[in-house]
Amino acid sequence: MGTFKIEGGIPLKGDVQPQGAKNEALQVLCTVLLTPEKVTISNIPDIIDVNKLIHLLGNLGVKIQKNGPNSYTFQADEVNMEYLETEAFKKEGGSLRGSIMIVGPLLARFGKGYIPKPGGDKIGRRRLDTHFEGFINLGAKFRYRREDHFYGVETEGKLKGAYMLLDEASVTGTANIVMAAVLAEGITTIYNAACEPYLQQLCKMLNSMGAKITGIGSNLLTIEGVDYLGGCEHRILPDMIEIGSWIGLAAMTRSEITIKDVSWDNLGVIPNTFRKLGITLERKGDDIYIPAHTDGYEVKTDIDGSILNIADAPWPGFTPDLLSIVLVVATQAKGDVLIHQKMFESRLFFVDKLIDMGAKIMLCDPHRAVVMGHGFSSQLKATVMTSPDIRAGISLLIAALTAKGTSTIQNIDQIDRGYERIDERLRALGANIVRL
């Protein structure tokens, strides 16, 4: 496991180009299994989780050609379905949360799909019911081996279109069901579907391959099944979570940073949520400019003067992946903020590290924390930390960049799972960060 050594308290300056979106990449990479034709995808982030999925596709027999930085061409004309029965697949598939999304395409095209219990961040329970209930609604038979946590779905003929009301607006669940339904017979209607920009991107990509999906951008999707999908070219959006991370990092380190080509129209409430913390950010074309907050930033209260409450919600609400960043940025704001993490019960447990650094945080329960901002009246102190998950890891890195002294962050593989060459890009802005 690698380690970052960071000297804090250094203002940064410069331009940064956001990476391709991790969560979109994990979805659209699985679409290559739906066609024997070539699919070219660009702006793929060079991060651990995405590279693991590309490696898994290769082991499944997908032909992979690297065209250049962040661009690949895939062709799944000789898929090796026997690989799904091997111990190697159980190990490889179980190490990655995104591996669950190969099941829908395999089921649709080959009549069966298997997956071990997928891994990922340890942020609380992450159920798979939505995925498999959707497949069952399409006519698949479900089986589960409890002794080795191995899931399977099979169908003797083609899947059949159906109406379904999802029990939760799961992004990966919706994506998986959509990829299964595009080759099913008849009409599939999905109500309470997720409608995040990355899910919209997936649907647009599938339509460019020959699928017939309407209602894109809403929570009611209608899919008319087709017999065949062809190849396509697709470009992944910039990563909204990384963009939010750069906004928070710029404000907390009091740095002047421009984030380039952010796709403003796909950021939703993210800019305004940071503005509620008192952070100044300007739109310049398709860029975000954050000036150096030399005088700090002051939290805005609600209209009636009550404490600001920032909570996560399904799109178009505020994404849960940015709550950890909002929490750490609030530690140096002027004013108090209630952070309410509704979706995952273990995501706030990293706050003890921030408290050790001098932050004023009261953890109310697994889902809520009250942050009493310093307003830069006192500086966080450097310490030794361990990254528990991707988003907590980047939050601790932001804290270390603003702390007095030299901090050490261990288990940085967690950060590398979601952020491309983060140390190199920080050094380009003037940060003193070393990878050990």
C-alpha positions in Angstrom: 0.0 0.0 0.0 1.3 3.4 -0.9 1.7 6.6 1.2 1.4 10.3 0.6 3.6 12.7 2.5 2.1 16.3 2.3 3.5 19.6 3.6 0.4 21.7 4.3 -0.3 25.4 4.3 0.9 26.2 0.7 -1.5 28.1 -1.5 -1.8 26.6 -5.0 -2.4 28.3 -8.3 -3.1 27.3 -11.9 -5.4 25.4 -14.2 -6.6 21.9 -13.8 -8.4 19.6 -16.3 -10.9 17.2 -14.7 -10.6 13.5 -15.6 -13.3 11.5 -17.2 -16.1 10.4 -15.0 -15.4 7.3 -13.0 -19.1 6.4 -12.5 -19.9 6.9 -16.2 -16.9 4.8 -17.3 -17.9 1.8 -15.2 -21.3 1.8 -16.9 -20.4 2.5 -20.5 -17.5 0.1 -20.5 -20.0 -2.7 -19.9 -22.0 -1.8 -23.0 -19.2 -3.3 -25.2 -20.5 -6.7 -24.2 -23.8 -6.0 -26.0 -22.4 -6.1 -29.6 -19.8 -8.0 -31.6 -18.9 -4.8 -33.4 -16.1 -2.3 -32.4 -16.9 0.3 -29.7 -14.5 3.2 -29.2 -14.6 5.1 -25.9 -12.6 8.2 -25.1 -11.8 10.3 -22.0 -11.6 7.1 -19.9 -10.0 7.9 -16.5 -6.8 6.1 -15.8 -7.7 5.0 -12.3 -7.6 1.6 -10.5 -11.3 0.8 -10.5 -11.7 1.5 -14.2 -8.5 -0.3 -15.1 -9.7 -3.4 -13.1 -12.9 -3.5 -15.2 -11.0 -3.2 -18.5 -8.8 -6.1 -17.3 -11.8 -8.1 -16.5 -13.3 -7.5 -19.9 -10.0 -8.7 -21.4 -10.2 -11.9 -19.4 -13.7 -12.4 -20.8 -12.3 -12.4 -24.3 -13.0 -8.8 -25.3 -10.4 -7.5 -27.7 -8.9 -4.3 -26.4 -6.9 -1.8 -28.3 -5.4 1.3 -26.7 -5.6 4.2 -29.1 -3.8 6.7 -27.0 -4.1 8.4 -23.6 -7.6 7.7 -22.1 -8.9 6.2 -25.4 -9.7 2.5 -26.1 -11.4 0.4 -28.8 -13.2 -2.7 -27.6 -14.6 -5.7 -29.6 -16.6 -8.4 -27.9 -17.0 -10.8 -30.9 -15.5 -13.8 -29.1 -16.7 -13.6 -25.5 -15.5 -16.5 -23.3 -18.5 -17.3 -21.1 -16.6 -20.2 -19.4 -14.4 -17.6 -17.6 -17.5 -16.8 -15.4 -17.2 -20.3 -13.9 -13.5 -19.9 -12.8 -12.0 -19.2 -9.5 -10.0 -16.4 -11.1 -13.3 -14.6 -12.0 -14.6 -15.0 -8.5 -11.5 -13.3 -7.2 -11.4 -10.6 -9.9 -15.1 -9.8 -10.0 -15.3 -9.7 -6.2 -12.7 -6.9 -6.0 -14.7 -4.3 -7.8 -18.1 -2.9 -7.2 -18.6 -2.0 -10.9 -18.3 -5.6 -11.9 -22.0 -6.0 -11.1 -22.9 -4.2 -14.4 -21.5 -6.9 -16.7 -24.5 -9.1 -15.7 -27.2 -7.2 -17.6 -25.4 -7.1 -20.9 -24.3 -10.8 -20.6 -27.8 -11.9 -19.7 -29.3 -10.0 -22.6 -26.9 -11.2 -25.3 -25.9 -14.7 -24.0 -28.8 -15.7 -21.8 -26.8 -15.9 -18.5 -24.7 -13.7 -16.2 -22.9 -14.5 -13.0 -21.1 -12.4 -10.5 -19.5 -12.9 -7.0 -20.5 -10.5 -4.3 -18.8 -7.3 -5.6 -16.4 -5.2 -3.5 -15.9 -1.5 -3.4 -15.9 1.1 -0.6 -16.8 0.0 2.9 -19.3 2.8 3.5 -22.3 0.7 4.7 -24.7 -1.7 3.2 -25.1 -1.6 -0.6 -27.9 -3.9 -1.6 -28.1 -5.6 -5.0 -31.9 -6.3 -4.9 -32.8 -3.7 -7.4 -30.6 -5.2 -10.1 -31.8 -8.8 -9.7 -35.5 -7.9 -9.2 -35.3 -6.1 -12.5 -33.8 -9.1 -14.3 -36.5 -11.3 -12.8 -39.1 -8.9 -14.1 -37.6 -9.4 -17.5 -38.1 -13.2 -17.2 -34.7 -14.3 -15.9 -34.3 -17.0 -13.2 -32.3 -16.0 -10.2 -30.0 -18.2 -8.1 -27.7 -17.5 -5.2 -25.0 -19.7 -3.6 -24.7 -18.6 0.0 -21.6 -20.6 0.7 -19.5 -18.5 -1.7 -21.8 -15.5 -2.2 -22.2 -16.2 -5.9 -25.1 -14.7 -7.9 -26.5 -15.9 -11.1 -29.3 -15.1 -13.6 -30.3 -17.2 -16.6 -32.9 -17.3 -19.3 -33.8 -20.0 -21.8 -35.0 -17.7 -24.5 -35.0 -14.0 -25.0 -35.9 -11.7 -22.2 -39.4 -10.2 -22.3 -40.2 -6.5 -21.8 -42.1 -5.6 -18.7 -43.3 -2.7 -16.6 -41.4 -2.2 -13.3 -41.4 0.3 -10.5 -38.0 0.3 -8.9 -37.9 0.1 -5.1 -35.1 2.6 -5.1 -33.6 5.0 -7.8 -30.4 3.0 -7.9 -28.0 4.3 -10.6 -26.1 1.1 -11.2 -29.4 -0.9 -10.8 -31.1 1.3 -13.5 -28.1 1.0 -15.7 -28.0 -2.8 -15.4 -31.7 -3.2 -16.1 -31.5 -0.8 -19.1 -28.6 -2.8 -20.6 -30.6 -6.0 -20.2 -33.8 -4.5 -21.6 -32.4 -3.1 -24.9 -32.2 -6.6 -26.4 -35.4 -7.9 -24.8 -38.6 -8.6 -26.8 -41.3 -5.9 -26.5 -41.5 -2.8 -24.4 -39.9 -2.3 -21.0 -41.0 0.6 -18.8 -38.9 1.6 -15.8 -40.4 4.0 -13.3 -38.4 5.6 -10.4 -35.4 5.2 -12.7 -32.2 7.0 -11.8 -31.7 10.0 -14.0 -28.1 11.1 -13.2 -26.1 12.6 -16.2 -24.0 9.5 -16.4 -27.2 7.3 -16.8 -28.3 9.8 -19.5 -25.0 9.3 -21.2 -25.4 5.5 -21.1 -28.8 5.8 -22.7 -27.6 8.1 -25.4 -24.7 5.8 -26.1 -27.0 2.8 -26.4 -29.3 4.7 -28.8 -26.3 5.5 -31.0 -25.7 1.7 -31.1 -29.3 1.2 -32.3 -31.3 0.9 -29.1 -34.7 2.7 -28.7 -34.8 4.4 -25.3 -37.1 7.4 -24.6 -37.6 9.5 -21.5 -33.9 10.1 -21.0 -33.3 12.5 -18.2 -36.5 11.7 -16.4 -37.4 9.0 -13.9 -39.6 7.2 -16.4 -37.7 5.3 -19.1 -39.3 3.4 -22.0 -37.2 0.9 -23.9 -38.4 -0.8 -27.1 -36.3 -3.9 -27.5 -34.2 -4.4 -30.7 -32.6 -7.6 -32.2 -29.1 -6.2 -32.6 -26.8 -3.4 -31.5 -23.9 -2.1 -33.5 -20.7 -0.3 -32.7 -20.3 3.4 -31.9 -17.9 6.1 -30.6 -18.5 7.7 -27.2 -16.9 10.3 -25.1 -17.2 10.3 -21.3 -18.2 13.4 -19.4 -15.8 15.2 -17.0 -16.1 13.8 -13.5 -18.5 15.9 -11.4 -17.2 14.4 -8.2 -13.6 15.4 -9.1 -14.8 18.9 -10.1 -16.5 19.3 -6.7 -13.3 18.0 -5.0 -11.2 20.7 -6.8 -13.7 23.4 -5.8 -13.5 22.4 -2.1 -9.7 22.0 -2.3 -9.3 25.5 -3.8 -11.4 27.2 -1.2 -9.9 25.4 1.8 -6.3 26.0 0.7 -7.1 29.6 -0.3 -5.9 28.9 -3.8 -6.7 30.5 -7.1 -7.6 27.7 -9.5 -9.5 27.4 -12.8 -11.2 24.1 -13.5 -11.3 23.7 -17.3 -14.1 22.3 -19.5 -16.5 21.2 -16.6 -19.7 20.6 -18.7 -21.6 23.1 -16.5 -25.0 21.9 -17.8 -24.3 18.5 -16.1 -23.3 19.8 -12.7 -26.8 20.3 -11.3 -26.9 21.8 -7.8 -23.1 21.2 -7.1 -22.0 24.8 -7.7 -24.8 26.4 -5.7 -24.2 23.9 -2.8 -20.6 25.1 -2.5 -21.9 28.7 -2.8 -24.0 28.0 0.3 -20.8 27.4 2.2 -19.7 31.0 1.1 -17.4 29.8 -1.6 -17.0 32.2 -4.6 -16.9 30.5 -7.9 -17.4 32.1 -11.3 -18.5 30.6 -14.6 -16.2 31.6 -17.5 -17.4 29.9 -20.6 -17.4 26.2 -19.7 -14.7 26.7 -16.9 -15.0 27.3 -13.2 -12.8 30.0 -11.7 -12.2 30.0 -8.0 -10.4 33.0 -6.6 -8.1 32.8 -3.6 -10.3 33.1 -0.5 -7.8 35.1 1.5 -10.5 36.4 3.8 -12.1 32.9 4.2 -15.7 32.0 3.4 -18.9 32.4 5.5 -21.7 29.9 5.6 -25.1 31.1 4.5 -28.0 30.3 6.9 -31.4 29.2 5.9 -34.0 32.0 5.2 -35.2 31.9 8.8 -31.7 32.0 10.2 -31.5 28.4 11.2 -28.4 26.3 10.7 -27.5 25.3 7.1 -28.4 21.6 6.4 -26.6 19.9 3.5 -28.0 16.5 2.7 -27.6 14.0 -0.2 -30.5 12.9 -2.5 -31.0 11.1 -5.8 -30.4 13.3 -8.8 -31.1 16.2 -9.3 -30.4 16.4 -5.6 -26.8 16.7 -4.2 -24.7 13.6 -4.8 -23.7 11.6 -1.8 -20.1 11.3 -3.2 -19.4 14.9 -2.4 -20.7 15.1 1.2 -17.3 14.1 2.6 -15.7 17.0 0.7 -18.3 19.4 1.9 -17.8 18.2 5.5 -14.0 18.8 5.4 -14.4 22.2 3.7 -16.9 23.3 6.3 -14.3 22.8 9.1 -12.6 26.1 8.0 -15.8 28.1 7.1 -17.2 30.9 9.3 -20.4 29.3 10.7 -22.0 26.0 11.4 -23.3 23.3 9.0 -25.3 20.1 9.6 -24.2 17.4 7.2 -26.8 14.7 6.7 -25.6 11.5 4.9 -28.8 9.7 4.2 -27.7 6.9 1.9 -24.7 5.2 3.7 -24.3 4.6 7.4 -20.5 4.3 7.5 -19.4 7.2 5.4 -18.9 9.8 8.2 -16.7 7.6 10.4 -13.6 9.3 9.0 -14.3 12.5 11.0 -12.3 11.2 14.0 -9.2 12.0 11.9 -10.3 15.5 11.3 -11.1 15.9 15.0 -7.5 14.8 15.7 -6.3 17.6 13.5 -8.2 20.2 15.4 -11.5 20.3 13.6 -14.7 21.0 15.6 -17.1 18.3 14.6 -19.9 16.6 16.6 -20.9 13.2 15.2 -24.5 12.9 16.1 -25.1 9.4 14.7 -23.9 7.3 11.7 -25.8 9.7 9.4 -25.4 13.2 10.8 -22.5 15.5 11.9 -22.5 19.1 12.9 -19.4 21.0 11.8 -18.5 24.2 13.7 -16.2 26.1 11.4 -12.9 27.7 12.5 -13.1 30.5 10.0 -9.3 30.0 9.6 -8.9 31.4 13.1 -6.9 28.3 13.9 -5.1 26.0 11.5 -5.6 22.3 11.3 -2.6 20.3 12.6 -0.7 17.7 10.6 -1.1 14.1 11.6 -0.8 10.5 10.3 -4.0 9.2 8.7 -5.3 6.1 6.8 -7.6 6.5 3.8 -10.8 4.4 4.4 -12.5 4.9 1.1 -12.2 7.0 -2.1 -14.1 10.1 -1.0 -12.9 10.1 2.6 -9.4 9.7 1.3 -9.6 12.8 -0.9 -11.2 14.7 2.0 -8.3 13.8 4.3 -5.9 14.9 1.5 -7.6 18.3 1.3 -7.3 18.6 5.1 -3.6 17.7 4.9 -2.9 20.3 2.2 -4.3 23.1 4.5 -2.8 21.7 7.8 0.2 23.1 9.6 3.2 20.7 9.3 3.7 17.5 7.4 1.0 14.9 7.2 1.1 11.3 6.1 -1.8 9.5 4.5 -1.5 5.7 4.2 -3.6 3.3 2.1 -3.6 5.7 -0.8 -4.7 3.0 -3.2 -8.2 4.0 -2.1 -7.6 7.5 -3.5 -6.0 6.1 -6.7 -9.2 4.1 -7.2 -11.1 7.3 -8.1 -8.5 10.1 -8.8 -6.1 10.0 -11.7 -2.5 10.9 -10.9 -3.7 13.2 -8.2 -0.2 13.8 -6.7 1.3 14.8 -10.1 -1.6 17.2 -10.8 -1.3 18.8 -7.3 2.5 19.3 -7.8 1.7 21.1 -11.1 -0.3 23.6 -9.0 2.5 24.1 -6.5 1.7 21.5 -3.8 4.4 19.8 -1.8 3.2 16.2 -2.0 5.4 13.0 -2.4 4.3 9.5 -3.1 6.3 7.0 -1.1 
